[in-house]
């Protein structure tokens, strides 16, 4: 039974910036947020000071109670504390910890997850990166009721959005973040029936590491272009110039080729790629330096044709 005025008693569980619009939307809509769960503060910046994650910081601004357990899977005391909140529902958005059955079953309407893909495509930790990297024409948001599987729960709402031909992960991320905030309000208000996910079309998007940003010049230019856009801003695409790392912040396929992959073809950072293709680097960054447009970079660091990257 919905509480007076449609107001629900909720827990919110999330950590990164992607989750913050949903938290703000729930708070602005007047739902009672009994507790916010977030990853514990971690060292950050040059001074390595303990820094709260974006959800933690936003919750403090709103005067909400924040809990930051390091683990929840087998901690019975955490399960009991969660059940004692007597929730209508929990909203989970990129929290970062796996919830055990005891917590999944505690809220009256279960735990609702905002997942940044059109499930069952791109279950897992990095669905936005995966969609851009694969060259998907569209992605979206799925609101699902969580179960014990990896993003396998039944769906409540689903909405698609196109991925533009030059969009980066950060652009798609920001759009999906706002979509998720809007759709979770609908899901809580309408309480739509749950629909099982399709049995076909399942793909997985594993957690990324720094090495996922490495550019392998033996791949064709369109694939490398997608990798640059997919890994922006994190973990960042990179190659090597004269044995030192060089981040590639933007690039685009261009006519060229006919040389071994990784060979610089002209004086404007056109690089030979696999299958006779070429990629022009348009914005780069050396370690410890600021990001620069290619023309400005080349004025200070000439890269003559014939130089081999990577």
C-alpha positions as CSV (number, residue, x, y, z in Angstrom):
1,X,0.0,0.0,0.0
2,X,1.4,3.4,-1.0
3,X,1.9,5.8,1.8
4,X,0.0,9.1,2.0
5,X,0.4,11.3,-1.1
6,X,2.3,8.6,-3.0
7,X,5.3,9.1,-0.7
8,X,7.4,6.0,-0.2
9,X,10.0,5.1,2.4
10,X,13.2,4.3,0.5
11,X,16.8,3.5,0.8
12,X,19.1,4.8,-2.0
13,X,22.2,2.8,-2.8
14,X,24.7,4.3,-5.2
15,X,28.2,5.7,-5.4
16,X,29.4,7.5,-8.6
17,X,28.3,10.7,-10.3
18,X,25.9,8.6,-12.6
19,X,23.8,7.9,-9.5
20,X,23.4,11.5,-8.2
21,X,20.5,12.7,-10.5
22,X,18.4,9.8,-9.4
23,X,19.0,10.6,-5.7
24,X,18.2,14.3,-6.2
25,X,15.0,13.4,-8.2
26,X,13.7,11.1,-5.5
27,X,14.4,13.7,-2.8
28,X,12.8,16.5,-4.8
29,X,9.7,14.3,-5.4
30,X,9.1,14.1,-1.7
31,X,10.0,10.5,-1.1
32,X,11.3,9.7,2.4
33,X,14.9,8.5,2.0
34,X,15.5,6.6,5.2
35,X,19.2,6.0,4.4
36,X,21.7,6.4,1.6
37,X,24.2,3.6,1.1
38,X,27.5,4.5,-0.6
39,X,31.0,3.2,-1.0
40,X,33.3,4.2,1.9
41,X,35.4,7.4,1.4
42,X,38.8,6.7,-0.3
43,X,42.1,8.5,-0.6
44,X,42.0,10.9,-3.6
45,X,44.0,13.8,-5.1
46,X,47.7,14.7,-4.5
47,X,47.3,14.7,-0.8
48,X,45.5,11.4,-0.8
49,X,42.9,12.7,1.6
50,X,39.9,10.6,2.5
51,X,37.2,11.8,0.0
52,X,33.5,10.8,0.0
53,X,32.1,9.5,-3.3
54,X,29.7,11.7,-5.3
55,X,26.5,10.1,-3.9
56,X,27.9,10.4,-0.3
57,X,28.7,14.1,-0.8
58,X,25.3,14.8,-2.4
59,X,23.4,13.0,0.4
60,X,25.3,15.1,3.0
61,X,24.2,18.3,1.2
62,X,20.6,17.1,1.4
63,X,20.9,16.3,5.1
64,X,20.4,12.6,4.6
65,X,21.7,9.7,6.7
66,X,24.6,8.0,5.0
67,X,25.9,4.5,5.6
68,X,29.2,3.3,4.1
69,X,29.7,-0.4,4.9
70,X,32.8,-1.9,3.3
71,X,30.9,-5.2,2.8
72,X,27.3,-6.3,3.0
73,X,27.3,-9.9,1.6
74,X,27.8,-11.9,4.8
75,X,27.5,-9.2,7.4
76,X,24.3,-10.3,9.3
77,X,24.3,-7.0,11.4
78,X,24.1,-5.0,8.1
79,X,21.2,-7.2,6.9
80,X,19.3,-6.6,10.2
81,X,20.0,-2.9,10.1
82,X,18.7,-2.7,6.6
83,X,15.5,-4.7,7.4
84,X,14.9,-2.5,10.4
85,X,14.5,0.5,8.1
86,X,11.0,-1.0,7.1
87,X,11.3,0.2,3.5
88,X,8.8,0.3,0.7
89,X,11.6,-0.1,-1.8
90,X,15.4,0.4,-2.3
91,X,16.7,2.1,-5.4
92,X,20.1,0.8,-6.5
93,X,22.2,2.7,-9.0
94,X,25.8,1.6,-9.6
95,X,26.3,0.9,-5.9
96,X,29.4,-1.3,-6.3
97,X,28.5,-4.0,-3.8
98,X,26.6,-7.2,-4.4
99,X,23.4,-7.4,-2.3
100,X,22.6,-10.7,-0.6
101,X,19.1,-12.3,-0.7
102,X,18.4,-11.1,2.8
103,X,18.7,-7.4,1.7
104,X,17.0,-8.0,-1.7
105,X,13.9,-9.4,0.0
106,X,13.7,-6.9,2.8
107,X,11.8,-3.9,1.1
108,X,8.1,-4.4,0.5
109,X,8.5,-3.8,-3.3
110,X,12.0,-5.1,-3.5
111,X,15.2,-3.5,-4.7
112,X,14.8,-1.6,-8.0
113,X,17.9,-1.2,-10.1
114,X,18.6,1.6,-12.7
115,X,20.7,-0.2,-15.3
116,X,22.4,1.7,-18.1
117,X,21.5,-0.6,-21.1
118,X,18.6,-2.2,-22.8
119,X,18.7,-5.5,-21.0
120,X,19.6,-8.3,-21.6
121,X,22.3,-6.6,-23.8
122,X,25.3,-5.4,-21.7
123,X,24.7,-6.9,-18.3
124,X,27.6,-6.1,-16.0
125,X,29.7,-3.3,-14.7
126,X,30.5,-1.1,-17.8
127,X,27.4,-1.2,-20.1
128,X,27.9,2.4,-21.5
129,X,31.5,1.8,-22.5
130,X,30.6,-1.5,-24.1
131,X,27.8,0.0,-26.2
132,X,30.0,2.7,-27.6
133,X,32.9,0.3,-28.2
134,X,30.7,-2.1,-30.0
135,X,29.3,0.6,-32.3
136,X,25.7,0.1,-31.1
137,X,23.2,2.3,-32.7
138,X,21.2,2.7,-29.5
139,X,21.3,2.1,-25.8
140,X,19.0,3.0,-23.0
141,X,17.8,2.5,-19.4
142,X,16.2,-0.5,-17.9
143,X,14.5,-0.4,-14.5
144,X,14.5,-3.9,-13.1
145,X,13.6,-5.6,-9.9
146,X,16.8,-7.2,-8.7
147,X,17.3,-10.8,-8.0
148,X,20.5,-12.8,-7.0
149,X,21.8,-13.0,-10.6
150,X,24.0,-10.5,-12.5
151,X,21.5,-8.0,-13.9
152,X,19.0,-10.9,-14.6
153,X,15.9,-9.6,-12.8
154,X,12.6,-8.9,-14.4
155,X,12.0,-5.5,-16.1
156,X,9.6,-2.8,-15.0
157,X,10.4,-0.1,-17.5
158,X,12.7,0.3,-20.5
159,X,13.5,3.3,-22.7
160,X,16.0,3.6,-25.6
161,X,18.1,6.5,-26.9
162,X,20.3,6.6,-30.0
163,X,24.1,6.8,-29.8
164,X,25.4,9.5,-32.1
165,X,28.2,8.6,-34.6
166,X,30.7,10.8,-32.8
167,X,29.4,10.5,-29.2
168,X,31.7,9.6,-26.3
169,X,31.0,7.5,-23.3
170,X,30.8,10.7,-21.1
171,X,28.1,12.2,-23.4
172,X,26.0,9.0,-23.4
173,X,26.6,8.6,-19.6
174,X,25.2,12.0,-18.8
175,X,22.1,11.5,-20.9
176,X,21.4,8.1,-19.4
177,X,21.9,9.4,-15.9
178,X,19.1,11.9,-16.4
179,X,16.9,9.3,-18.1
180,X,17.4,6.9,-15.2
181,X,16.3,9.6,-12.7
182,X,13.1,10.2,-14.7
183,X,12.3,6.6,-15.2
184,X,12.7,5.6,-11.5
185,X,10.1,8.2,-10.5
186,X,7.7,6.6,-13.0
187,X,8.4,3.1,-11.8
188,X,7.8,4.0,-8.2
189,X,4.6,6.0,-9.1
190,X,3.1,3.5,-11.5
191,X,4.3,0.2,-10.0
192,X,4.2,-1.5,-13.5
193,X,4.1,-5.3,-13.8
194,X,7.4,-7.1,-14.0
195,X,8.3,-8.7,-17.3
196,X,11.0,-11.4,-17.6
197,X,14.0,-10.4,-19.7
198,X,14.2,-11.9,-23.2
199,X,16.0,-15.3,-23.4
200,X,18.1,-14.2,-26.4
201,X,20.5,-11.3,-27.0
202,X,22.4,-11.5,-23.7
203,X,25.9,-9.9,-23.7
204,X,28.2,-8.9,-20.9
205,X,30.2,-5.8,-20.1
206,X,32.9,-6.6,-17.6
207,X,34.6,-4.1,-15.3
208,X,37.3,-2.1,-17.1
209,X,40.9,-1.6,-16.3
210,X,43.6,0.8,-17.6
211,X,44.8,-1.7,-20.2
212,X,41.4,-1.5,-21.9
213,X,42.4,1.9,-23.1
214,X,45.5,0.7,-25.0
215,X,45.3,1.3,-28.8
216,X,46.4,-1.7,-30.9
217,X,47.3,-0.2,-34.2
218,X,46.8,-3.5,-36.0
219,X,43.0,-3.0,-35.6
220,X,41.2,-1.0,-38.3
221,X,40.6,2.7,-37.8
222,X,36.8,2.6,-37.2
223,X,37.4,0.2,-34.3
224,X,40.2,2.4,-32.8
225,X,38.0,5.5,-33.2
226,X,35.2,3.7,-31.2
227,X,37.8,2.7,-28.5
228,X,38.9,6.3,-28.1
229,X,35.3,7.5,-27.7
230,X,34.4,4.5,-25.5
231,X,37.3,5.1,-23.1
232,X,36.7,8.8,-22.7
233,X,37.1,10.0,-20.0
234,X,38.1,6.8,-18.1
235,X,40.2,4.7,-18.3
236,X,41.4,6.8,-21.3
237,X,42.8,5.7,-24.6
238,X,46.6,5.7,-24.9
239,X,49.5,4.8,-27.1
240,X,53.3,5.4,-26.7
241,X,55.5,8.1,-28.3
242,X,59.2,7.6,-28.1
243,X,58.7,5.1,-25.2
244,X,56.5,7.5,-23.2
245,X,52.7,7.2,-22.7
246,X,50.5,9.5,-24.9
247,X,46.8,9.8,-24.1
248,X,44.6,10.1,-27.2
249,X,41.6,12.2,-26.2
250,X,39.9,12.4,-29.6
251,X,40.6,11.1,-33.1
252,X,38.7,10.3,-36.3
253,X,39.2,7.9,-39.2
254,X,40.7,9.6,-42.3
255,X,41.9,8.5,-45.7
256,X,45.4,7.0,-45.7
257,X,47.2,3.7,-45.0
258,X,49.6,1.6,-46.8
259,X,52.3,1.6,-44.1
260,X,52.9,-0.8,-41.1
261,X,50.3,-0.2,-38.3
262,X,51.3,2.5,-35.9
263,X,53.4,4.5,-38.4
264,X,52.8,8.2,-38.6
265,X,51.9,9.1,-42.2
266,X,52.2,12.9,-42.3
267,X,53.1,15.9,-40.2
268,X,49.5,16.1,-38.7
269,X,49.4,12.9,-36.6
270,X,47.7,10.6,-39.2
271,X,48.5,7.1,-38.1
272,X,48.4,3.9,-40.2
273,X,46.0,1.2,-38.8
274,X,45.1,-2.3,-39.7
275,X,43.4,-3.3,-43.0
276,X,44.9,-0.3,-44.8
277,X,43.0,2.3,-42.8
278,X,44.2,5.4,-40.9
279,X,43.3,7.4,-37.8
280,X,44.0,11.1,-37.3
281,X,44.7,12.1,-33.7
282,X,43.1,15.4,-33.0
283,X,43.6,15.9,-29.3
284,X,46.4,14.4,-27.2
285,X,48.0,14.6,-23.7
286,X,51.5,13.7,-22.5
287,X,52.0,12.5,-19.0
288,X,52.0,15.4,-16.5
289,X,51.0,17.9,-19.2
290,X,47.7,19.5,-20.1
291,X,45.5,18.3,-23.0
292,X,46.3,19.9,-26.3
293,X,44.9,20.1,-29.8
294,X,47.2,18.2,-32.2
295,X,48.4,21.3,-34.0
296,X,49.5,22.9,-30.7
297,X,51.1,19.7,-29.5
298,X,53.1,19.3,-32.7
299,X,54.5,22.8,-32.4
300,X,56.2,21.8,-29.2
301,X,56.8,18.1,-29.9
302,X,57.4,17.4,-33.6
303,X,56.4,13.9,-34.7
304,X,57.8,13.4,-38.2
305,X,56.4,11.0,-40.7
306,X,57.8,7.5,-40.2
307,X,57.6,7.7,-36.4
308,X,56.1,4.5,-35.0
309,X,53.7,4.8,-32.1
310,X,52.9,2.1,-29.6
